[in-house]
């Protein structure tokens, strides 16, 4: 078993970094550091497998392999080509590119995809000959390479997950606007619920909260439903180790409390039943078709977690009335409960008519939402305060302080590269040669003794030579001329414009300098022709 430790980066949703960090710590990760939409830690292959299989709030698990800085696509190409791709790829494998770009220098993720793909292909062809290179596949590639660009900082990583980890494998059907599985699990973990009390979702839709709650209560790993992970195709994959981790159910437990789900739509309940059956957690969940207004009683001392319609993607005749009914039911039926509600608009929250004990910004797809906690108590607020209680309990405060990620100073580029070199990721400055060349062009000291003095230029006039004057560099009496470029190997024609190395017209079409994008390209990449294996993913 490979016990060597290395850096691992796990991606998640904004607002769930604290929960993910706690999950990784409990799994045994070292040097856990929350960041923006990610958590980094140190571990070995065993920890990498566990992060994929066990983390409920992880979207992707990445293994960084190379870091550098680059300010333009040409430097990106050159620096990418410097990496020894033999260590992760071979001509008989396929690969795809997954770009994540946040940079003023790189404004087109497809262009980044193309340049990185081109560098990898050229790495192999320059060493093995034309045509001897790994293929590119849009789906189910053997190796997925994540390219993360933050300003000029480039990190190349191996994606160990493959398909996003929110795709658990139990969802066989869905309603119109289901909540993401990772987000649902993150909200449940933020609430502190572990199956020790009844849980209610009165607007359950396709049952995502219910299933994720059952998995948490029974301590079932969310990855057990997946058919495969990308790391299973890696050269160092330890099948025996992974099978041992996958089949270890020693931590699973019985669920002592019932999980209740209801929805106004019979179709939604039917879909939820199918998903619950696929996840094999039906014995823990009670489902029924029920309007919110029909709730007249609820199990005592429970918790509510729900995702009401926002009115953005679902048509609700009177969305405010729905939230008013929710507030009324909380006050009268769900006394003694803690309710966690994710919503989008302040006016809808105001319609509930209750003061939240906490507010947490959280992303639900493209929507900037809030997760609000409501503590429902018996009697009036004054009596509640006289008992020494408050809406923001000490437990809530402690959990908020514990989970709040520390704001860290962003390291300089020099510090970032130094750290990358220390960890064995290269950490080169891709623009160093360009800056040195630019500096040297105006540096008098670069001319050795015996060569023409730059002050005299090529014409002896005491000024630099003009473009139309010959520059007799070595006093040979001959005018300096550039050699014409001759490609080493002929370029074959292809129906795919991006399959041609350095195709000027195709590159321009990507970066928006042509009137329109070629019809052979899709908005997330270019279309793969039946006879062309040289396509990129995004």
N, C-alpha and C positions, 0 to 999 in steps of 0.2 A: 504494500500500500504506500502510495506517495504521501509523505507527511510534510513536504516542503510547504511553507506558508507564503502567501502572496496577497496582494491587495485585491479586494473584491468590492464592487459598487452595485448597490441594489436601488433600482428606481421605483418611485411610488408617486402618489398624488400629493399635490400641495395641501398641507394640513395634516398629513398622516406620517410625517417624518418621525415624530416623537414615538408613535405607536410602533412603527417598524423598528426603530432603534431598540426599543424594549424587547420586541420579539427576538431580534438577533442576539441581544445580550443573554436572554434566557436559553438560547440554543448553544451558547458557548463561544460566541464571536469575541474577538479581541480588538482593542483600539477602535471601538465603535464611535463614529463621528457623524452626526446628522448634518445634512446640507440642505440645499434647496431642491426639493422633489427627489432627493436621493439620500442614502446613508452608505458610508464607506466603512469597511472593517478589514481586519486581517484574519485569514483563515487558510485552510488547506482544501483539498478536493472533497473531503468529508463535509466540511462546512459549506462548500459551494453546492453540493448535492442537497444538504438539509435546507439551505436558503430557498432553493427552488421547490422543494417538496413540502416544507412546513410553514413558510411565512405566508400569512393570510393577507398582508398588506403590500406584498411585493408585486411589481409589474414585470420587471426584468432583472436578471442577475448577470452582471457584466464582469469580465476579467480583463482589465487593462493590459495591453502588451507593448504600447509605444506611445510616447508623448513628445511633442515638439511645438514650436511656435512658427507660424507662417502667416504672411500678410496678403498673399494673393494665390490664385489657383496654380500658377506655375510652381511656386515654392511648395504648395501642398503636394503636387505631383512628385517633385524631386525628393522631398523628405519621405513621402510614403514609399517611394521606390527604394530608399536606402535600407528599409527594414528587411530582415532575412525571412521572407515569406515561406521558405522551405520548412520552417519550424511549425507552421500551422496549416499549410496547404501543399498539395501535390497535383500534378497534371491530371490525375484520374478523379479528382474531387471537383465539386461545384461550390460556388460561393455567391452570396448576395450582400448588398450594402444597405445599411440602415442609417441614414444621416439625421442628426439632430443639430441644427445650426442656429446660433444666436450671435450674429456678427454683422458689422457694417461692411466688412471686407468681403464676406461671402454671403450674398443675398439670394442665391438660388441653390436650394438643396440638391436639385437634379444635376446641376453642374458639378457640385462637390462629389456626388455619386459617380459621375462619369470620370472625373479626374482621378479619383481613388481607384476605381475599377481599371482605368487605363494603366496606372502605375503598377498595379499588381500583375496584370497581364504582361506588360513589358518586362517586368522583373524576370518572369519565367522564360519569355521568348528570347531575351537577350542572352540567357545562359544556356537554354536548351534548343533554340532554333525556332523558326517561324512555325506557328500552329501548335507548339507544345506548351500548353498552358491549361490551367483549370477552367472549366466552363462556368458560365453565369446563369443562375436560375432565379426566376421571380418567386417561386414557391418551393418549399421543402429543400432548400439548399443544404449541403453537408456542413458548411461553415457560414455563419452569419457574422459579418463584421460591422460593428457599431462605430460610426464616426461622429464624435461629439466635438463641435467647434464653439468655443466661448470666446468671442472677440478674435484674438489671434492664437489662442491656445487650442491645440488639436490633440485629442486623445483617441487612439484607435484601440478598440476592445473587442474581445470575442463575446458574442451573445450566447450564454450557456442555456438560455430558456427556450429560444425558438419562438413559438407563438406566445403572445402575451399571457402572463400567468393569471390574468383575470378570467381567462377562458378555462375554467376549472375542468369542464368535460361533462358536467351533469346537466347542463341546460339543453333540453331538446326542443323547447319552444319558448316564445317570449311574447309579452304584450308590447304595446306600441312604444313605450318609453321606460324600459326596465332600468333599475339602478345597477351600476357596475358592481360586480361581486367583490372586488377589492375595496371599493368605497363602502359598501355595506358592512363588510367585516371590520373595516377601520372604525366606523361609527359604533359598532357593537363593542369593540375593544376599548374605545374612548369612554363609553358609558360604564365600563367596569363590570359588565354582566358576564358571568361565567356559568350560567345554568343553575344558580342557587335560588332563583325565584321565578315565578311565571313571567312570560314575555308575551306581549300583545302587539300585533300590527293590524289595525283595523282597515287599512287600505293596502293590502299586501301585494296586489298585482300578480306578477308571475312567481312570487314566493321567494325572492332572493334573500331578504332579511331573515325569513323563516329558516331557510336551508343553512345559511351561514351561521345563524344562531345555534342550530342543531349541531353543526360541525364543531363549534366552539365548546358547547356544553359537553359533547361526547369526546372532545379532544381528538377528533379525526383530522388527519393532515389533509389540507385542501388539494394537494397535488396527486392524491391516490387515484383520481378519476382520469388523469391525463394518460394518453397513450404513449407519449414520448417527450423527451427533452433534447435540446440541441447538443448538450454535452455528451450524449450517448454516441455521437459521431466523432468525437475527438480522439486523437491517437492515444492519449493517456487515460482513456475511460476505464475505470475500475468497475467492471460489471458485478463482481462479487460484493464489493463494498456497497454499491448502490442497491443491490437486491436485499442486503441485510438491513439497510436503512428503510427501504420501501416496505418491507414485510414486518417491521417492528411495530406491533400494536400494543405493546406493554403499557403505554401511557393512556390508552383509551379507557373511558369510564362510562358508567350508566348515567342516563339523564333522569333526574328525580322530579323535575318540574316540567309541566306541559307548556308548549309553545302554541299560541293561538293566532290564527290568521283568518281574516275576513275581507271580502270585497263586494262591491255593489254589482260587479259583472260576473255572471255565470261562466262566461268564456275565460275570464282571467283566472277564476278558481279552477277550471278544468286544466288550464295550462300549468298552474301551480302544482296541481296534483301529479301531472306527468313529470315535472322536474323533481318533485319530492320523491317520487317512486324511483327515478333514475339515480338519485343520490342515496337511496336506501335509508332514509331517515323518517319515513312515514309514521313509525310508531311513537315518535316524539311530538308530532304536530297535529293539531286539531284545526280543520278547515271548514268554512261554511260561507255560503252566499248571504251577505248581510249588509244592510245600509248602515252608515255611521249613525244615523238618527235612531236606529233600532237597538242600539246598545243600551240595555236597562240595568245590567249588572256586569261585574268583572271580578275575576279572581283577586283575592286580597293581597296587598303588599307586593304588587308586581311592578313591572317596568314596561313602558310603551316606547317602541321605536318605529317610526313611520316616515314615509316619503310621500306627502300629499301631492296631488297634481299642482303644477305651477301656472297653468294656463298658457304656457309657451309652446309646448308640443302636443298637449291634449286639449280638446275642446270641452270646457266646463262652462255651463250656462251662467252660473253665478259663483265664481271662485271665492269671493268674500264670504258668501253665506256658508260655504263648506267649512271655512276656517272658523267662522262664528260657532257653528255646530260643534266643531272639534273642541273649541274652548269651553263650551257649555258642558260637554261630556267629560272633559277633564275635571271640571269643578265639581260635578255632581256624581259621576259614576266611577271615576278613577282616582278617588281620594286615597292618599297614602302612596301614590305612585311617583316615580320619577319618569318624565317623558322626554324623549330626545326626538326632535323634529328637524328635518332638513328642509329649508325653504329658500325661495329666490327673492321675493320682494318684501320690503318692510311693511307695506300696507296690509299684506296678507297676514304677517305675523301680528300686526296690531289688532287685526280682527279676532285673534284668539282671546284677547282681553286679559292676558296674564303677563306678569313680569318674569322674564327669563332669569335664571340664576347664573347662566354663562352663555357666551356667544363665541363661536369659533368659525373664522372664515374657512371655507372649504370649497374646492372645485368639484362640480358635478358635470362632467363633460366640459363643454365650453362655457358653462354658466358659473359665475362667481356667486356662490350660495353661502348660507350661514347654517351652522348646526347649533341649535339652541336647546338648552336644558331647562326644563320646568319642574320644580318641586311642588307637588300638589299636596297640600296639608288640609286637615280638618279644621273647621271653624274659621275665624277671621284672622287677619295678619297680626293684629295687636296681641291676640292670645298666643299666636305662634311665636312672637318675639318674647312674650313674658315667660315662655318655657325655656328661654335661653337659646333659641334656634335662630337661624338667619337663612335667607335664600341662598347665600353663598356659604355653604357649610365648610367646616375645617377640612373635611375629607375632599371636598371639591377643590378647595384652594391648594391642598397638598398635591392633588393629582395634577392640577394645572401647572404648579411650579415645577413639579418633577418632570413633566412631559414637555415643558417649553424649551425648544432648542436654543442654545446659546448663540448670540449673534457674534460671528467671528470676523476679524479683519481679513479682507481679501488680500492674499499675498501678491507681491509684485511679480512681474514676469520672470525676473531673475530668481526670486525665491521659488517660484513654481517650477522652473527648469531645474534648479538645484535639488529640490525634493524629488523630481522625476528621476534625475541621475542617481540619487541615493538609493532609490527603490529599483533601479535597473531598467527603467523605461526609456532610456536615451536622453531625453531632456535637452535636445539640441535647439539652437536658435537658427531656424531655417532662413532668416534674413541676414545672417552674419556675413556670408560671402557676398551678398548683394551690397551691403553697406560698406564692406571693405573695398570692393571694387569701385564703388562710387567715391569713396574717400581717396583711394589711390590715384584716381584720374586727375585729382588736383594736387597731388603730393609731389613736390619737386624732388624729394629724396629718393623716389623710386627709380630714377634714371641713374644707372651706374656710370662711373667715370669712363670716358671714352665714347659714350653715346651722345647723340645730339642734345644740347641744352634746350630744355623746353622753352626757355625765355626767347631763344632765337627762332623757335618754330622750325618749319621746314624751308622757310624762305629767307632766313637770316635777317628778318626785319625787326626783330625784337618783340614780335607779337605772336600769339598762337596762329597756326595756319588756318586759313579759311577752308570751308568745305570743298571749294573748287580748286584748291591748290594741292599739289602732290605732297605727301608727307614722306620724305626720304628717311625712314626710320633708322636704317643701318648704313647710310651713305653709300648705297649700292648704285645710285643713279637711276633706279627703277621706281616707277610710281606704285604705291601700295594699292593692291586690289584684293577684294574679298573673293575667296574661292566659292564657286557655286555649290549649293547644297545638293548632295546626291544621297537618296535614301539607301540604306544597306540592303533592304529587301523590297521587292516590288509589292505594292499594295493592291490587294484583290478588290474588285468591285463588289458591292453588296447592296441588297435592297434596303437594308437598315443603315441610315446615314450615320448613326453613332457607332457602328461596328468598325468604321474606318479610323485608323489612328490619326489623331490630330486633324479631323475633318473640320476645316475652318467654317464652312457654311453651317454645319450641324451645331457647332459650338456657339456660333452667333445666335442661332435660333433659340438656344436654351437660355442665354443670358439676356434675351429680349432686344437684341439689336436688329432683328429682322421684323418685317411687318406682322408676321404671324408664325405660330409654332407649326412645324411640319405635322401633317396628319398622321404620320406613323408614330407619334408620341402621345402618351396618355398623361393625364395631369399628375400622376404619381410615378412616372417613369416613362419608358418607351415600350411600345408594343413588341412582343416577341414574335417574329416570323417563325413558321413551322420549320424552316431549314436553317435557322440562325440561332445558335446557342449563346451568342455574345450579346446578352441583354442585361440590363441592370434593374435593381429592385425599386428604388424610390427616387 
